[in-house]
Amino acid sequence: MSVEAGPQPLAASLLDQLLENTKSLPRNITGLGSIQLGIHDIISQIHHLREKAAPQGAADAGTKAHYLLASSGINAEDIAQDLDSVDLRTSVDPIVFSSDTDVDGYLRYRREENIVASIEDSIRQTVQKFDSLVAQSVRLDWNYEKLLICEHFGLVPRGTAASLKAELGISTDNAGNIPLSADLDGIGHTRLGHGSRGQTAGWKKSSLGRSVLGPISGQLEFPDVGGIDTVGPSGAVSGAVPQPLQQQQQQQTRQQRYAAVVNLLNTHRLEGRNFKPIEVFAEVAKSLGMDTRTQQLYDAWQILHLVIPNNSGERKFAKTYCESAPDSTDAIKIRQMIARGSRKYLENQFFALLETEIARYPQEAQLGGIPSVVNKILAYLKLRFLKNRQWTKNNLEVVNNVPIWALLYYLFRSGHLNEALEYTNQNENYFQKIERTFPTYLRAYVKSGDDRMLPRELHERLVSEFNYHLKAYDPKTDDPYKYALYKLLGRCDLARKNIPEILLVAEDWMWVQLMLVQESSAASEINDVFSTHRGDRYTLTDLRNMLVQFGARHFNPKGNNPGVYFQALLLSGQYERAIHYIYKFQPVDAVHFAIVLTYYGLLRVCTDTTDTGADLLTLNSTDQPEINFARLIGYYTRDFRRTDPEIAVDYISLICLNGDLSAPVGEHYLTLCHEALRELVLETRDFAVLLGDVLSDGTREPGIIERKMGLINIRNEQEYLQTITEQAAIQADQDGRTADAVLLYHLSEEYDIVVGIINKTLGESLAIADLSSGGTATDVSMSLAALEDPVQLARNMMAVYNTNGAILKKVSAKNRDACSMLLQIVDARRAFENGSWEDCLSHISRVNVLPMELDNDTGSIRRRAQQFSALDESVARNVPMMLVMAMECCVRVTRQMDSSAYSDASRSKKIGDLRTRAKNCMIYAGMIQYRMPREVYGHLTRMETEL
């Protein structure tokens, strides 16, 4: 024992030290985390460890170990007691190492956790994005929306809301997305209750007329034009960048002045009088300002004035220009007319410029003497080339102190060929010394007139001289004006169409090209001197192709002077491309240029207007350009067709100008015009102004469209009613715009249809009323629309019809009786809502549908039930409501009498009569119970028990 007592303190200290050391051990030495095991996993591990227990010799081994420890001074029993006394639960968690770790299960667990975390994170991000999108979408500035609505109704100039939007920084993508076409125009156009759903779908339905006029709101852009360039004085049309107030006023002034001319044009057309629209439009353009762009537009009108002969009437060139083959004789004549007129304009323009320069510098010009054409040209040459009495241009050929070739060239350039020939004849002795054959060439050229051609023999001689003496032009010694004259007279070396040192501006270059072009038929080319070589062939078509190849950037590189390229296109007769190009810069003027060209038949129009994304300019099957004329006019009217529908009619009627084209194009444009007018009527709802009115005595007051029906190819009043008014009524009815349909059918004198629509509307408005057993439906609106009451409309229309026998004859007896019944039902309904039970029963009796008589037997009630199928649909659908009202009234009156303190024979008789009426109604309801809602019959049964 003495041996065992010594080491006890040592064992205790060892255990204490071991306990302290365990506190510093790491909790997770593997870095893999703890293994989460269920109860079944733990039991399984216990059984597994139990199977690995010590063998049978373990007891002997334990005894030997005890003695071994005792010999070393360690008392095993004391250590066991000390170990039992130690509480390791508060010190460290046991780390269990399992030789059978479930790694696959752990990985599956972690994978599921990661998937769940990813899904939750995705949901969180989606919710955030959705909240952000909703917040952005509903962020509307209501001042902007108010201005947008005012723009829609024409109360403020277009672009005002856009200007405010730009100031407030409202997003273009999300702000202002109020569907005006569906919602605003629904004001006054929707049915009651369930009918409004159908109306919305119908109102959004596309039509030919709507494709012409374009959407009521939003931007109006042709895809191939894009945004309108607003640089300049005139501003832009709807959908353009917002304009300053001053430019908006200028645009409105421009539109008003042009509109007055269009109205005057249509007035002359109706009266069959001749009218010259180009001259009047030119004066309007001239009055709009003195800036460069306005002057260029005025000059463009002058081009058309000189191209189109003064005696030309409406649609004179339509068949020739729009339908002739490019190589036909008629087409060639048109191109010759264009080239001749364009040359004349450039020549007049140059001479006017020359006179202006002389007047500006009179001392340098030294005109003096008689101001003849030759003297003016000479004075102009002095301004350019004479300084200190010396000609500054060394390569000029001067004869008797006159640069003779320059003088002749500018006589050519200003269009004075006769003066040039006269001067040559007067100075023929000079030419005998320098170019003796030139006077011969010039005389033959001038004698050819507008053809400006040399005979074959002279042409060959001139070409030979040109190739031998002048083709190798030397700028140091050769006179450029002599080179230019020979080149123009003989159309020499057409491979090089430029003339050195002379063509300083675009107008000079264009004049030279028009002098070189030559139009001739295929038959005449066999004997034509110009067809000897393919390179000598240069036509207006070739010039057009060259201009298109150059493009607008060649003439307007900075984009701030569009008039030059516009004039070049007009001068070459490319009217469709000219309209398309100038529309981007001057849309108002572009529309009126298109109108004038269409008036004379010099504008090809496309037929595909149903595609809302159609371009302004398209190419037909022969690669000839065409303008979307109908939509061009329709888009233009959006700014004023609500505020001034008469002007809109003037413009839209111009679409019918193309009605004289061969089928199917002509017929299509007539249809487009009529459809557009119908859409105008439905959009503006200004029926009295546009369509006229029918007075109480049956007389008609014609509207704007009827007074101008001669412009839209309608011959008489009956055709007008069928084509415009009745079709507009049908469209309004299909769109669910019942009030409009009633008025339109009335104007088209379809009085029976008017009463039929009124009956249908009254029936629907009454049927949607919700009559509860304990109250009235005072909250149910009887309004057909925001402004029209179907009941009042029905009373007014029937009052007019009943006082006019001619109109009343056109209304069927069935519709008249149905309308009378419905009005009685309305009176009964209002009495019911006001609590006038006996008045309600009286009105229901006058409807004469329910068996309200006291002497009714089962047979008579059955006959009334059999007549149910013969009732008008609008009346039949309200029979269940009348049954409910009748039963409710009987119950209410019976209750009042039963609660009365007085009792007499009359009261008992009245209660008996009410019960008899209620019984008759229940018998009637039982016979038609399968023709009305199931809940109605159940409700009637419950009320019967209260009697």
C-alpha positions, 0 to 999 in steps of 0.5 A: 500500500505504501508503494501505491500511496506515493503516486496519487498526487502525480496522477491527479496532476497529470489528469489536470494537465491533460484537461488543460491541454485539451482546451487548446485543441482545435475543434475541427482538425480535418477542415471538412466540417462535422458530419450530420448523422441521423438516429438510424445512422448512429445505431448502425455505427454502434452495432458496427463497433460492437462487432469489432469488440475485443476477443475472449482473451481480453480479460487476461490481458486486462489483469496483466495490464493492471499488475504492469501499471502497479509495478510502475507506481500507478494505481489503476483503480484510483485513476478510474475513480478520478476519471469518473469524477471528471465532467468533460461535457463543459470542456470540449466536444468529443471528436469522433473519427469514423472509419466508415464516413459517408462522404457521398451523402455529405456531398449530396447534402451540400449539393442540395443546399447550393441548389436551394441557395441559388434558387432563392438568390434568383428569386430575390434578383427577379423580385428586385428587377420587377419592383424596379420595372414597375416603379419606372413604368408608373413614374409619370408626370401628370402635367406631361400627360395632360399636355399629351391629351391636349395635343391629341384633341388639338388644344395645344400645338404639337410638340408642347408635351415633348418639350416638357418631357425633355425639360423634366427628363422623362424617359422616352421608353416609359413615359407617355405610353397612354394608348390614346387611340384605344382609350381617349377615343373610347370617350363617348364610344363605349357600350355599357358594362360587358359591351365595352370589352367587345368595343375595345377589340373592335375599335383597334381593328385596322382599316384602309381608312385608318392606314391612310390617316395613320394612328391618332397619336404617337409619331408619324414617320415613314421608315425610309425618311425617319426623323424630320430635320428641323433646321430652317424656318418652317418646322416639322410635322407631327412626330418631329423633334419639338420646335420652339414656339416661334417655329411652331407659329411659322409652321401654322402660318405656312399650313394655313396659307397653303390650306387656303390655296388647296381650298381655292383649288377644290372650289375651282375644280367643283365649278369647272373653272381653270386654275393654275396652282403653281403660280398661287403656291409660288406666291405663297412660298415667296410671302413666307420669308426671305431666307435661303431655304424659302427662296430655294423653294420658290425657285422650285415652284418656278421650275415646275412653272416652266416645265408644265405648259400654261394651258395644261389642265387637271391630270393632263399627263397622268396616262402618259407619265404614269402608265406609258412604257419608258421607251414609248413615244409619249414617254419620250415627249414627256422627257423632252418637255422636262429637259426643255423646261428645265433648261429654260429655267436655268437660263432665265435664272442665270440672266436674272443673276447677271442683271443683278450683278450689273446693277450692283456694280454699275461702274465696273460693268460700264454698261452704257448705251443701249442695254441690249442683251449683247451689251449686258453680257459684255458688261458681265464679262467686264465685271469678271475678267476686265481690270484696269482695261486689261483682260485678266484671263490670258487664254481668252480669245479677244477680237476687237477688245471683245472676248468673242467666244466667252460672249457667245457662250454666255448668250447660249447660257442665258438662252439667247440663241437668236441673239448669238446668231445675230451677233455672229452674222454681224461679225462674220468677217471676224469668224472668217479669220478665226473659225470660218465654219462656226457660223454655219454650225450655229445657223443650223443649230438655231434653225433646228429649234427645240430639237437643237440638232445638227444635220448629219453632214454638219455634225460629222464635220464639227466632230472632226474639227473638234477631235482634230483641234479642240479635244486635246484642250490646253488650259494655258493657250486654249479658250475654254469657251470656244471648247465649250461651244463646240462641245455643246453644238456637236455633243462631242466627247460625251465620255467626258461631260465636264467642261474645264474652268467654266462650270463653277456652280451646280446650276452651270453643271446641270445646264450643260448636262441638259444641253447634252442630253438627247431624247429620241425614239428607237425607230428614229435612232436607226437614222439618227446621227447620234446613234452612230456610236454607243458613247454618243448616246446620252439621255435624260434617264442617264442623267437621272441615274448619274444624279442618284449615284452622286446622291445628296451628299455630293450636292449638300455635303453639310446637310444644311442646304437641301434645296440644291439637290432638291432642285437638281432632282426636279430639273431632271424630272425625278419628281418622286425622289424629289418629294421623298428627299425634301420631305425630311427637311420641309414636310409641309412644302413636300406635301404641296409639291406632291399635290400639284404634281398629282394634279397634273398627273406627273407623280407615280403613286404606289398602291400598297397602303395597307402596310403600316410600315410602308416607305414613302418611296418605293420602286415598282416592277419596272424599277420606277419610283413611286410615292405613297401619296395617300398616306402622305396626305393622310399623315399631313392632316393629323395636325388639324383634322380635329380642329378644322375638319373642312380643310381635312376634307379638302386634302383627303379628297385630293387622293381621288385625283388618282382615280382616273388611273387604269384598274385596279390602281384607280379604283383602289385610290377611290376606295382609299379616299372614301375609307379615309373620309369615313375614318375622318367622320368617326374620328372627329365625330363632327357629324353635323359639319361633315355629313349634314343633318336631317331636320324634324320635318325630314329635310336634309342639310348637306354637310361638307363632304356632300357639298364636295362629293363631286371631288370624290367621284360620287355622282348623286345623293343616294350614292353619297349616302351609301358610300360615305354615311351608311358605310361609316355607320356600319363601321361605327356599329362594328366598332361598338360605337353605338351612339355614333352608329345611331346618328350616322344611320339617321343621316343615311336615312336608314330609320328602321336600323336606327330604331333597331340599334336603339332597341338593342342598346336599351335592352342591353343597358336594362339587362345589365342592371343588378336588382337585389331583393332588398334594395334598388339598383340606383348605382347602375348608370344608364349612360350609353357613353360619357355624353349620350343617354340611350333613354333620352336618345330613344325618346328624342329620335322617336319624337322626331319619327312620330311627328313625320309620317314619311319617316315613320313609314320606314320604321317597321311595326315590330321595332316601333312596338319594341321601342315603346315597350322598352321605354315603358320598362325604363319608366317601370325601372325608375319607379322601382328605384324610387320605391313607387311600387304601385306605379311600377306595377302600373308601368309593367301592366302597360308593357303588356307582356306579363299576365298582370290582369286579375281575370287571367286563367291558366289558358291565357297565361299559357298563351302569353308564355307561348308568345315569349318567343315572338318578342323582340330580343331586346324586350325578351331579355328583360322579362326576367327583370320585370318578373322580379320587379313585379314580385318585389312590388307585390311583396312590398305593397303587401307588407305595407298593408299588413303592417297598417293598424287599420283593416277594412274590406278594400285592403283585404281585396287589394291584398288578394289582388296582389297575391293573384297577380303574383300567382299569375306571374309565378305560373308564367315564370314556371312556363318560361323558366328554362328561358331565363337564368336559374337563379331568377326563378329561385329568387321568385319562389322565395319571394312567393313564400313571403306572400 
